[in-house]
């Protein structure tokens, strides 16, 4: 799901939104995909409690959210939305958790093992 799609869904049926910020060349991003985002317990919790977004930090197309258009930034060699969500600290992979009001709750940089990711999801889901 894209971030604009998740935000639109969350307006009618509020859920928190974890945003997986990654790149295609990032080894630990691929490890997160294989070991964490395919873990059956993680998948079950994500599907039940969240709207999940994957955001390629090097995405080249514009993304418009709430009237603001984010573009690829050639100076950073990254998308402005990724830069904004991560406050300019482009550590990959990173997971950004948004609350139901579309505000950043938490930013977590790096690979997170499935067991720890499940704990984080449970904590975030409970507020």
The first five atom37 places (N, CA, C, CB, O) and aatype in JSON, in Angstrom:
{
  "aatype": [20, 20, 20, 20, 20, 20, 20, 20, 20, 20, 20, 20, 20, 20, 20, 20, 20, 20, 20, 20, 20, 20, 20, 20, 20, 20, 20, 20, 20, 20, 20, 20, 20, 20, 20, 20, 20, 20, 20, 20, 20, 20, 20, 20, 20, 20, 20, 20, 20, 20, 20, 20, 20, 20, 20, 20, 20, 20, 20, 20, 20, 20, 20, 20, 20, 20, 20, 20, 20, 20, 20, 20, 20, 20, 20, 20, 20, 20, 20, 20, 20, 20, 20, 20, 20, 20, 20, 20, 20, 20, 20, 20, 20, 20, 20, 20, 20, 20, 20, 20, 20, 20, 20, 20, 20, 20, 20, 20, 20, 20, 20, 20, 20, 20, 20, 20, 20, 20, 20, 20, 20, 20, 20, 20, 20, 20, 20],
  "atom_mask": [
    [1, 1, 1, 1, 1],
    [1, 1, 1, 1, 1],
    [1, 1, 1, 1, 1],
    [1, 1, 1, 1, 1],
    [1, 1, 1, 1, 1],
    [1, 1, 1, 1, 1],
    [1, 1, 1, 1, 1],
    [1, 1, 1, 1, 1],
    [1, 1, 1, 1, 1],
    [1, 1, 1, 1, 1],
    [1, 1, 1, 1, 1],
    [1, 1, 1, 1, 1],
    [1, 1, 1, 1, 1],
    [1, 1, 1, 1, 1],
    [1, 1, 1, 1, 1],
    [1, 1, 1, 1, 1],
    [1, 1, 1, 1, 1],
    [1, 1, 1, 1, 1],
    [1, 1, 1, 1, 1],
    [1, 1, 1, 1, 1],
    [1, 1, 1, 1, 1],
    [1, 1, 1, 1, 1],
    [1, 1, 1, 1, 1],
    [1, 1, 1, 1, 1],
    [1, 1, 1, 1, 1],
    [1, 1, 1, 1, 1],
    [1, 1, 1, 1, 1],
    [1, 1, 1, 1, 1],
    [1, 1, 1, 1, 1],
    [1, 1, 1, 1, 1],
    [1, 1, 1, 1, 1],
    [1, 1, 1, 1, 1],
    [1, 1, 1, 1, 1],
    [1, 1, 1, 1, 1],
    [1, 1, 1, 1, 1],
    [1, 1, 1, 1, 1],
    [1, 1, 1, 1, 1],
    [1, 1, 1, 1, 1],
    [1, 1, 1, 1, 1],
    [1, 1, 1, 1, 1],
    [1, 1, 1, 1, 1],
    [1, 1, 1, 1, 1],
    [1, 1, 1, 1, 1],
    [1, 1, 1, 1, 1],
    [1, 1, 1, 1, 1],
    [1, 1, 1, 1, 1],
    [1, 1, 1, 1, 1],
    [1, 1, 1, 1, 1],
    [1, 1, 1, 1, 1],
    [1, 1, 1, 1, 1],
    [1, 1, 1, 1, 1],
    [1, 1, 1, 1, 1],
    [1, 1, 1, 1, 1],
    [1, 1, 1, 1, 1],
    [1, 1, 1, 1, 1],
    [1, 1, 1, 1, 1],
    [1, 1, 1, 1, 1],
    [1, 1, 1, 1, 1],
    [1, 1, 1, 1, 1],
    [1, 1, 1, 1, 1],
    [1, 1, 1, 1, 1],
    [1, 1, 1, 1, 1],
    [1, 1, 1, 1, 1],
    [1, 1, 1, 1, 1],
    [1, 1, 1, 1, 1],
    [1, 1, 1, 1, 1],
    [1, 1, 1, 1, 1],
    [1, 1, 1, 1, 1],
    [1, 1, 1, 1, 1],
    [1, 1, 1, 1, 1],
    [1, 1, 1, 1, 1],
    [1, 1, 1, 1, 1],
    [1, 1, 1, 1, 1],
    [1, 1, 1, 1, 1],
    [1, 1, 1, 1, 1],
    [1, 1, 1, 1, 1],
    [1, 1, 1, 1, 1],
    [1, 1, 1, 1, 1],
    [1, 1, 1, 1, 1],
    [1, 1, 1, 1, 1],
    [1, 1, 1, 1, 1],
    [1, 1, 1, 1, 1],
    [1, 1, 1, 1, 1],
    [1, 1, 1, 1, 1],
    [1, 1, 1, 1, 1],
    [1, 1, 1, 1, 1],
    [1, 1, 1, 1, 1],
    [1, 1, 1, 1, 1],
    [1, 1, 1, 1, 1],
    [1, 1, 1, 1, 1],
    [1, 1, 1, 1, 1],
    [1, 1, 1, 1, 1],
    [1, 1, 1, 1, 1],
    [1, 1, 1, 1, 1],
    [1, 1, 1, 1, 1],
    [1, 1, 1, 1, 1],
    [1, 1, 1, 1, 1],
    [1, 1, 1, 1, 1],
    [1, 1, 1, 1, 1],
    [1, 1, 1, 1, 1],
    [1, 1, 1, 1, 1],
    [1, 1, 1, 1, 1],
    [1, 1, 1, 1, 1],
    [1, 1, 1, 1, 1],
    [1, 1, 1, 1, 1],
    [1, 1, 1, 1, 1],
    [1, 1, 1, 1, 1],
    [1, 1, 1, 1, 1],
    [1, 1, 1, 1, 1],
    [1, 1, 1, 1, 1],
    [1, 1, 1, 1, 1],
    [1, 1, 1, 1, 1],
    [1, 1, 1, 1, 1],
    [1, 1, 1, 1, 1],
    [1, 1, 1, 1, 1],
    [1, 1, 1, 1, 1],
    [1, 1, 1, 1, 1],
    [1, 1, 1, 1, 1],
    [1, 1, 1, 1, 1],
    [1, 1, 1, 1, 1],
    [1, 1, 1, 1, 1],
    [1, 1, 1, 1, 1],
    [1, 1, 1, 1, 1],
    [1, 1, 1, 1, 1],
    [1, 1, 1, 1, 1],
    [1, 1, 1, 1, 1],
    [1, 1, 1, 1, 1]
  ],
  "atom_positions": [
    [[0.85, -1.16, 0.0], [0.0, 0.0, 0.0], [0.91, 1.24, 0.0], [-0.97, -0.01, 1.23], [1.95, 1.26, 0.65]],
    [[0.49, 2.28, -0.73], [1.25, 3.52, -0.72], [0.86, 4.34, 0.51], [1.0, 4.34, -2.04], [-0.17, 4.08, 1.13]],
    [[1.67, 5.31, 0.86], [1.33, 6.14, 2.01], [0.04, 6.93, 1.78], [2.49, 7.11, 2.31], [-0.79, 6.98, 2.68]],
    [[-0.16, 7.55, 0.6], [-1.44, 8.24, 0.4], [-2.65, 7.29, 0.55], [-1.47, 8.88, -0.98], [-3.67, 7.69, 1.1]],
    [[-2.54, 6.06, 0.08], [-3.63, 5.09, 0.23], [-3.87, 4.76, 1.7], [-3.33, 3.8, -0.56], [-5.02, 4.73, 2.15]],
    [[-2.8, 4.52, 2.44], [-2.92, 4.19, 3.87], [-3.53, 5.35, 4.65], [-1.55, 3.81, 4.45], [-4.38, 5.14, 5.51]],
    [[-3.1, 6.57, 4.34], [-3.63, 7.74, 5.04], [-5.12, 7.91, 4.75], [-2.86, 9.0, 4.64], [-5.89, 8.27, 5.64]],
    [[-5.52, 7.68, 3.51], [-6.93, 7.78, 3.15], [-7.76, 6.73, 3.88], [-7.1, 7.64, 1.62], [-8.83, 7.03, 4.39]],
    [[-7.27, 5.49, 3.92], [-7.99, 4.42, 4.63], [-8.08, 4.73, 6.11], [-7.29, 3.06, 4.41], [-9.1, 4.47, 6.75]],
    [[-7.0, 5.27, 6.66], [-6.97, 5.56, 8.09], [-7.94, 6.66, 8.49], [-5.57, 5.95, 8.5], [-8.36, 6.74, 9.64]],
    [[-8.31, 7.51, 7.54], [-9.29, 8.57, 7.84], [-10.67, 7.98, 8.1], [-9.36, 9.57, 6.69], [-11.41, 8.48, 8.95]],
    [[-11.02, 6.91, 7.37], [-12.34, 6.3, 7.55], [-12.33, 5.16, 8.56], [-12.85, 5.78, 6.21], [-13.33, 4.92, 9.23]],
    [[-11.22, 4.47, 8.68], [-11.06, 3.39, 9.65], [-9.67, 3.51, 10.27], [-11.26, 1.97, 8.98], [-8.72, 2.9, 9.79]],
    [[-9.56, 4.32, 11.34], [-8.24, 4.65, 11.89], [-7.42, 3.45, 12.34], [-8.41, 5.57, 13.05], [-7.89, 2.58, 13.09]],
    [[-6.19, 3.42, 11.86], [-5.19, 2.44, 12.29], [-3.83, 3.13, 12.23], [-5.21, 1.14, 11.38], [-3.65, 4.11, 11.52]],
    [[-2.9, 2.6, 12.97], [-1.54, 3.11, 12.9], [-0.88, 2.61, 11.61], [-0.71, 2.66, 14.15], [-1.31, 1.62, 11.01]],
    [[0.16, 3.32, 11.2], [0.8, 3.01, 9.92], [2.31, 2.88, 10.1], [0.48, 4.1, 8.87], [2.99, 3.88, 10.34]],
    [[2.84, 1.66, 10.0], [4.3, 1.52, 9.94], [4.76, 1.72, 8.5], [4.74, 0.11, 10.48], [4.22, 1.12, 7.57]],
    [[5.76, 2.57, 8.33], [6.32, 2.84, 7.01], [7.71, 2.23, 6.96], [6.35, 4.39, 6.7], [8.61, 2.67, 7.68]],
    [[7.89, 1.22, 6.11], [9.18, 0.58, 5.92], [9.92, 1.37, 4.85], [9.02, -0.93, 5.5], [9.57, 1.31, 3.67]],
    [[10.96, 2.12, 5.26], [11.76, 2.91, 4.33], [12.97, 2.06, 3.94], [12.19, 4.29, 4.96], [13.76, 1.65, 4.8]],
    [[13.12, 1.8, 2.65], [14.12, 0.86, 2.15], [14.69, 1.35, 0.83], [13.51, -0.54, 1.98], [14.24, 2.36, 0.28]],
    [[15.69, 0.64, 0.33], [16.14, 0.78, -1.06], [16.36, -0.62, -1.61], [17.46, 1.65, -1.16], [16.49, -1.58, -0.85]],
    [[16.39, -0.73, -2.93], [16.58, -2.04, -3.57], [17.98, -2.61, -3.35], [16.32, -1.92, -5.06], [18.14, -3.83, -3.36]],
    [[18.97, -1.77, -3.14], [20.35, -2.23, -3.0], [20.76, -2.53, -1.55], [21.28, -1.19, -3.57], [21.85, -3.05, -1.32]],
    [[19.91, -2.22, -0.59], [20.23, -2.34, 0.83], [20.11, -3.8, 1.31], [19.3, -1.44, 1.66], [19.02, -4.37, 1.29]],
    [[21.22, -4.38, 1.72], [21.24, -5.77, 2.17], [20.36, -6.02, 3.39], [22.65, -6.19, 2.49], [19.63, -7.0, 3.43]],
    [[20.44, -5.14, 4.38], [19.62, -5.33, 5.58], [18.14, -5.07, 5.3], [20.1, -4.42, 6.7], [17.28, -5.6, 6.0]],
    [[17.83, -4.26, 4.29], [16.44, -4.07, 3.87], [15.88, -5.39, 3.33], [16.33, -2.95, 2.8], [14.75, -5.77, 3.63]],
    [[16.7, -6.07, 2.54], [16.28, -7.37, 1.99], [16.12, -8.4, 3.1], [17.3, -7.87, 0.94], [15.23, -9.24, 3.07]],
    [[17.0, -8.33, 4.09], [16.92, -9.24, 5.24], [15.62, -8.99, 6.01], [18.15, -9.07, 6.17], [14.96, -9.93, 6.45]],
    [[15.26, -7.71, 6.19], [13.98, -7.39, 6.86], [12.81, -7.98, 6.08], [13.81, -5.85, 7.0], [11.9, -8.56, 6.68]],
    [[12.84, -7.85, 4.75], [11.77, -8.4, 3.93], [11.65, -9.91, 4.1], [12.0, -8.06, 2.46], [10.55, -10.43, 4.29]],
    [[12.78, -10.6, 4.04], [12.76, -12.06, 4.08], [12.49, -12.63, 5.48], [14.08, -12.59, 3.58], [11.72, -13.57, 5.62]],
    [[13.11, -12.05, 6.49], [13.03, -12.64, 7.83], [11.96, -12.04, 8.71], [14.34, -12.51, 8.5], [11.44, -12.71, 9.6]],
    [[11.62, -10.78, 8.49], [10.66, -10.11, 9.37], [9.3, -9.98, 8.71], [11.19, -8.73, 9.77], [8.3, -10.45, 9.26]],
    [[9.24, -9.35, 7.55], [7.95, -9.09, 6.91], [7.31, -10.34, 6.31], [8.12, -8.06, 5.84], [6.17, -10.28, 5.85]],
    [[8.0, -11.45, 6.31], [7.41, -12.73, 5.87], [7.19, -13.68, 7.04], [8.31, -13.41, 4.83], [6.7, -14.79, 6.86]],
    [[7.55, -13.24, 8.24], [7.34, -14.04, 9.45], [5.82, -14.13, 9.7], [8.09, -13.42, 10.69], [5.16, -13.09, 9.77]],
    [[5.26, -15.34, 9.82], [3.8, -15.48, 9.96], [3.2, -14.68, 11.12], [3.46, -16.94, 10.13], [2.12, -14.11, 10.97]],
    [[3.86, -14.64, 12.26], [3.33, -13.9, 13.41], [3.35, -12.39, 13.13], [4.14, -14.22, 14.68], [2.42, -11.68, 13.49]],
    [[4.41, -11.92, 12.5], [4.51, -10.5, 12.14], [3.43, -10.15, 11.12], [5.92, -10.16, 11.58], [2.73, -9.14, 11.27]],
    [[3.29, -10.97, 10.1], [2.27, -10.74, 9.06], [0.88, -10.67, 9.68], [2.33, -11.85, 7.98], [0.09, -9.79, 9.34]],
    [[0.57, -11.6, 10.59], [-0.75, -11.63, 11.22], [-1.01, -10.34, 12.0], [-0.87, -12.85, 12.15], [-2.09, -9.76, 11.9]],
    [[-0.03, -9.91, 12.79], [-0.24, -8.7, 13.58], [-0.34, -7.46, 12.69], [0.91, -8.52, 14.59], [-1.19, -6.6, 12.92]],
    [[0.51, -7.38, 11.67], [0.45, -6.24, 10.76], [-0.91, -6.17, 10.06], [1.57, -6.32, 9.72], [-1.5, -5.09, 9.97]],
    [[-1.4, -7.3, 9.57], [-2.68, -7.33, 8.87], [-3.85, -6.97, 9.78], [-2.91, -8.7, 8.27], [-4.83, -6.37, 9.33]],
    [[-3.76, -7.33, 11.04], [-4.85, -7.09, 11.98], [-4.87, -5.65, 12.51], [-4.75, -8.06, 13.14], [-5.94, -5.05, 12.63]],
    [[-3.71, -5.11, 12.82], [-3.65, -3.85, 13.56], [-3.21, -2.62, 12.78], [-2.75, -4.03, 14.69], [-3.38, -1.5, 13.26]],
    [[-2.64, -2.79, 11.59], [-1.97, -1.69, 10.92], [-2.31, -1.62, 9.43], [-0.47, -1.81, 11.1], [-2.82, -2.57, 8.84]],
    [[-1.99, -0.46, 8.83], [-1.9, -0.33, 7.39], [-0.41, -0.22, 7.09], [-2.71, 0.93, 6.85], [0.24, 0.73, 7.53]],
    [[0.13, -1.15, 6.37], [1.57, -1.23, 6.15], [1.95, -0.55, 4.84], [2.05, -2.7, 6.14], [1.31, -0.75, 3.8]],
    [[3.01, 0.26, 4.91], [3.49, 1.0, 3.75], [4.96, 0.68, 3.53], [3.28, 2.53, 3.93], [5.74, 0.64, 4.48]],
    [[5.33, 0.45, 2.29], [6.73, 0.32, 1.91], [7.07, 1.53, 1.07], [7.01, -1.03, 1.13], [6.38, 1.84, 0.1]],
    [[8.15, 2.22, 1.44], [8.55, 3.43, 0.74], [10.0, 3.3, 0.31], [8.36, 4.69, 1.63], [10.91, 3.26, 1.14]],
    [[10.2, 3.23, -1.0], [11.55, 3.2, -1.55], [12.15, 4.59, -1.38], [11.55, 2.76, -3.07], [11.63, 5.56, -1.93]],
    [[13.22, 4.69, -0.62], [13.86, 5.99, -0.34], [14.39, 6.65, -1.6], [14.99, 5.82, 0.67], [14.7, 7.84, -1.59]],
    [[14.52, 5.88, -2.69], [15.01, 6.43, -3.95], [13.92, 6.52, -5.02], [16.15, 5.58, -4.46], [14.2, 6.62, -6.21]],
    [[12.66, 6.49, -4.57], [11.51, 6.59, -5.46], [11.62, 7.88, -6.28], [10.17, 6.57, -4.66], [11.91, 8.94, -5.73]],
    [[11.39, 7.8, -7.58], [11.6, 8.95, -8.47], [10.33, 9.73, -8.81], [12.23, 8.47, -9.75], [10.41, 10.82, -9.37]],
    [[9.17, 9.19, -8.47], [7.93, 9.87, -8.84], [7.41, 10.71, -7.69], [6.86, 8.85, -9.28], [7.64, 10.4, -6.52]],
    [[6.7, 11.77, -8.02], [6.12, 12.66, -7.01], [5.08, 11.92, -6.18], [5.49, 13.9, -7.67], [4.38, 11.03, -6.68]],
    [[5.0, 12.3, -4.91], [3.97, 11.78, -4.01], [3.33, 12.99, -3.34], [4.57, 10.77, -2.94], [4.03, 13.8, -2.73]],
    [[2.01, 13.1, -3.45], [1.29, 14.23, -2.85], [0.49, 13.74, -1.66], [0.37, 14.92, -3.89], [-0.3, 12.8, -1.75]],
    [[0.71, 14.42, -0.53], [0.0, 14.09, 0.71], [-0.51, 15.38, 1.32], [0.93, 13.32, 1.71], [0.27, 16.31, 1.58]],
    [[-1.82, 15.45, 1.55], [-2.45, 16.62, 2.17], [-2.02, 17.92, 1.5], [-2.11, 16.67, 3.66], [-1.74, 18.91, 2.18]],
    [[-1.98, 17.92, 0.19], [-1.67, 19.13, -0.55], [-0.18, 19.44, -0.71], [-2.31, 20.26, 0.1], [0.17, 20.4, -1.39]],
    [[0.67, 18.65, -0.1], [2.12, 18.84, -0.24], [2.67, 17.78, -1.18], [2.84, 18.77, 1.15], [2.4, 16.59, -1.01]],
    [[3.44, 18.22, -2.17], [4.04, 17.29, -3.12], [5.5, 17.08, -2.76], [3.89, 17.8, -4.58], [6.27, 18.03, -2.64]],
    [[5.86, 15.82, -2.59], [7.24, 15.42, -2.3], [7.85, 14.86, -3.58], [7.29, 14.37, -1.12], [7.21, 14.08, -4.29]],
    [[9.09, 15.25, -3.86], [9.77, 14.85, -5.09], [11.09, 14.18, -4.76], [9.99, 16.07, -6.0], [11.56, 14.19, -3.62]],
    [[11.68, 13.61, -5.78], [13.03, 13.07, -5.65], [14.0, 14.24, -5.52], [13.41, 12.16, -6.87], [13.96, 15.19, -6.31]],
    [[14.87, 14.18, -4.53], [15.85, 15.23, -4.28], [17.2, 14.78, -4.8], [15.92, 15.58, -2.75], [17.8, 13.85, -4.27]],
    [[17.68, 15.44, -5.85], [18.94, 15.03, -6.48], [20.15, 15.29, -5.58], [19.11, 15.75, -7.8], [21.15, 14.57, -5.68]],
    [[20.08, 16.3, -4.71], [21.2, 16.56, -3.8], [21.38, 15.42, -2.79], [20.98, 17.89, -3.07], [22.5, 14.98, -2.54]],
    [[20.28, 14.96, -2.22], [20.31, 13.86, -1.25], [20.35, 12.48, -1.94], [19.09, 13.93, -0.33], [20.72, 11.48, -1.32]],
    [[19.97, 12.47, -3.22], [19.78, 11.21, -3.95], [18.75, 10.33, -3.22], [21.13, 10.45, -4.1], [18.91, 9.12, -3.08]],
    [[17.7, 11.01, -2.78], [16.63, 10.32, -2.04], [15.33, 11.1, -2.24], [16.98, 10.2, -0.52], [15.33, 12.27, -2.63]],
    [[14.22, 10.44, -1.97], [12.91, 11.06, -2.09], [12.66, 11.96, -0.88], [11.8, 9.99, -2.21], [13.0, 11.61, 0.25]],
    [[12.07, 13.13, -1.14], [11.81, 14.09, -0.06], [10.9, 13.53, 1.03], [11.18, 15.34, -0.64], [11.02, 13.92, 2.19]],
    [[10.0, 12.61, 0.68], [9.13, 12.02, 1.69], [9.95, 11.18, 2.66], [8.02, 11.17, 1.02], [9.74, 11.24, 3.87]],
    [[10.88, 10.4, 2.14], [11.76, 9.61, 3.02], [12.6, 10.53, 3.89], [12.68, 8.67, 2.19], [12.77, 10.29, 5.08]],
    [[13.14, 11.59, 3.29], [13.95, 12.56, 4.03], [13.13, 13.18, 5.15], [14.49, 13.66, 3.07], [13.6, 13.32, 6.28]],
    [[11.89, 13.55, 4.83], [11.0, 14.17, 5.82], [10.66, 13.21, 6.95], [9.73, 14.65, 5.15], [10.77, 13.56, 8.13]],
    [[10.25, 11.99, 6.6], [9.87, 11.01, 7.62], [11.04, 10.68, 8.54], [9.36, 9.74, 6.97], [10.84, 10.44, 9.73]],
    [[12.24, 10.66, 7.99], [13.42, 10.28, 8.77], [14.19, 11.48, 9.3], [14.34, 9.43, 7.93], [15.29, 11.34, 9.84]],
    [[13.62, 12.67, 9.15], [14.26, 13.91, 9.61], [15.68, 14.04, 9.08], [14.28, 13.97, 11.14], [16.58, 14.5, 9.79]],
    [[15.88, 13.64, 7.83], [17.17, 13.78, 7.17], [18.19, 12.71, 7.53], [17.72, 15.1, 7.5], [19.29, 12.72, 6.98]],
    [[17.87, 11.81, 8.44], [18.8, 10.75, 8.85], [18.47, 9.48, 8.07], [18.71, 10.5, 10.39], [17.71, 8.64, 8.54]],
    [[19.04, 9.35, 6.9], [18.71, 8.26, 5.99], [19.49, 6.99, 6.32], [18.99, 8.67, 4.55], [20.4, 6.59, 5.6]],
    [[19.12, 6.38, 7.42], [19.67, 5.1, 7.82], [18.7, 4.03, 7.33], [19.9, 5.02, 9.37], [17.51, 4.09, 7.63]],
    [[19.21, 3.06, 6.59], [18.33, 2.05, 5.99], [18.69, 0.65, 6.45], [18.4, 2.13, 4.47], [19.86, 0.33, 6.6]],
    [[17.68, -0.17, 6.67], [16.26, 0.15, 6.64], [15.88, 1.0, 7.86], [15.41, -1.13, 6.61], [16.61, 1.04, 8.85]],
    [[14.75, 1.66, 7.77], [14.17, 2.37, 8.9], [12.67, 2.11, 8.89], [14.48, 3.92, 8.84], [12.06, 1.95, 7.83]],
    [[12.1, 2.07, 10.07], [10.65, 1.93, 10.21], [10.14, 3.15, 10.94], [10.27, 0.61, 10.96], [10.61, 3.49, 12.02]],
    [[9.17, 3.82, 10.32], [8.55, 5.0, 10.92], [7.11, 4.63, 11.25], [8.63, 6.26, 9.95], [6.36, 4.19, 10.38]],
    [[6.73, 4.82, 12.51], [5.37, 4.52, 12.93], [4.56, 5.8, 13.03], [5.36, 3.77, 14.28], [4.93, 6.73, 13.74]],
    [[3.44, 5.84, 12.29], [2.52, 6.97, 12.34], [1.3, 6.59, 13.15], [2.12, 7.43, 10.91], [0.81, 5.46, 13.04]],
    [[0.79, 7.51, 13.96], [-0.43, 7.23, 14.72], [-1.66, 7.51, 13.86], [-0.47, 8.07, 16.02], [-1.55, 7.86, 12.69]],
    [[-2.82, 7.36, 14.46], [-4.07, 7.54, 13.72], [-4.29, 8.98, 13.26], [-5.25, 7.09, 14.58], [-5.09, 9.23, 12.36]],
    [[-3.59, 9.92, 13.87], [-3.66, 11.33, 13.48], [-2.58, 11.68, 12.44], [-3.52, 12.23, 14.72], [-2.37, 12.85, 12.12]],
    [[-1.91, 10.66, 11.94], [-0.89, 10.8, 10.88], [0.35, 11.52, 11.38], [-1.47, 11.54, 9.68], [1.04, 12.17, 10.6]],
    [[0.63, 11.41, 12.67], [1.82, 12.02, 13.27], [2.84, 10.92, 13.54], [1.47, 12.79, 14.58], [2.49, 9.78, 13.83]],
    [[4.13, 11.28, 13.44], [5.19, 10.32, 13.72], [5.19, 9.99, 15.2], [6.57, 10.86, 13.27], [5.3, 10.89, 16.04]],
    [[5.08, 8.71, 15.52], [5.15, 8.24, 16.9], [6.58, 7.84, 17.25], [4.2, 7.06, 17.12], [7.08, 8.13, 18.34]],
    [[7.22, 7.17, 16.31], [8.54, 6.59, 16.57], [9.26, 6.35, 15.25], [8.41, 5.27, 17.37], [8.64, 6.05, 14.23]],
    [[10.58, 6.49, 15.3], [11.45, 6.15, 14.17], [12.45, 5.12, 14.69], [12.18, 7.43, 13.56], [13.1, 5.34, 15.71]],
    [[12.56, 4.01, 13.98], [13.5, 2.96, 14.38], [14.4, 2.66, 13.2], [12.75, 1.67, 14.88], [13.93, 2.21, 12.15]],
    [[15.69, 2.9, 13.37], [16.65, 2.66, 12.29], [17.25, 1.27, 12.43], [17.76, 3.73, 12.29], [17.47, 0.78, 13.53]],
    [[17.51, 0.65, 11.28], [18.21, -0.62, 11.26], [17.32, -1.84, 11.2], [19.07, -0.72, 12.44], [16.09, -1.76, 11.28]],
    [[17.99, -2.96, 11.06], [17.32, -4.26, 11.03], [16.8, -4.59, 12.43], [18.29, -5.38, 10.54], [17.5, -4.39, 13.42]],
    [[15.57, -5.08, 12.5], [14.96, -5.48, 13.77], [14.57, -6.95, 13.65], [13.7, -4.57, 14.12], [13.74, -7.29, 12.81]],
    [[15.14, -7.83, 14.47], [14.77, -9.25, 14.4], [13.26, -9.45, 14.64], [15.58, -10.06, 15.44], [12.63, -8.65, 15.33]],
    [[12.69, -10.51, 14.07], [11.24, -10.74, 14.17], [10.69, -10.67, 15.59], [10.9, -12.07, 13.58], [9.66, -10.04, 15.83]],
    [[11.37, -11.3, 16.54], [10.89, -11.32, 17.93], [10.81, -9.89, 18.49], [11.83, -12.19, 18.81], [9.83, -9.53, 19.14]],
    [[11.84, -9.09, 18.24], [11.85, -7.71, 18.72], [10.83, -6.85, 17.96], [13.25, -7.11, 18.57], [10.21, -5.96, 18.54]],
    [[10.68, -7.12, 16.67], [9.71, -6.37, 15.87], [8.29, -6.65, 16.36], [9.84, -6.73, 14.38], [7.47, -5.73, 16.44]],
    [[8.0, -7.89, 16.7], [6.69, -8.24, 17.24], [6.42, -7.49, 18.54], [6.58, -9.75, 17.48], [5.32, -6.98, 18.75]],
    [[7.42, -7.42, 19.41], [7.27, -6.68, 20.67], [7.0, -5.21, 20.4], [8.53, -6.84, 21.54], [6.15, -4.59, 21.04]],
    [[7.73, -4.65, 19.45], [7.54, -3.24, 19.1], [6.13, -3.02, 18.55], [8.59, -2.79, 18.06], [5.47, -2.04, 18.9]],
    [[5.66, -3.92, 17.69], [4.32, -3.81, 17.12], [3.26, -3.86, 18.22], [4.08, -4.92, 16.09], [2.3, -3.09, 18.21]],
    [[3.43, -4.78, 19.17], [2.47, -4.9, 20.26], [2.44, -3.62, 21.09], [2.81, -6.11, 21.16], [1.37, -3.14, 21.47]],
    [[3.61, -3.07, 21.37], [3.71, -1.83, 22.14], [3.04, -0.68, 21.39], [5.19, -1.5, 22.43], [2.26, 0.07, 21.97]],
    [[3.35, -0.54, 20.12], [2.78, 0.54, 19.3], [1.26, 0.37, 19.18], [3.44, 0.56, 17.89], [0.52, 1.36, 19.27]],
    [[0.79, -0.84, 18.98], [-0.64, -1.09, 18.81], [-1.43, -0.72, 20.07], [-0.89, -2.57, 18.47], [-2.57, -0.28, 19.97]],
    [[-0.82, -0.89, 21.23], [-1.5, -0.6, 22.49], [-1.41, 0.86, 22.92], [-0.93, -1.46, 23.58], [-1.98, 1.24, 23.95]],
    [[-0.71, 1.68, 22.15], [-0.47, 3.09, 22.49], [0.53, 3.21, 23.6], [-1.77, 3.78, 22.88], [0.86, 4.32, 24.02]]
  ]
}
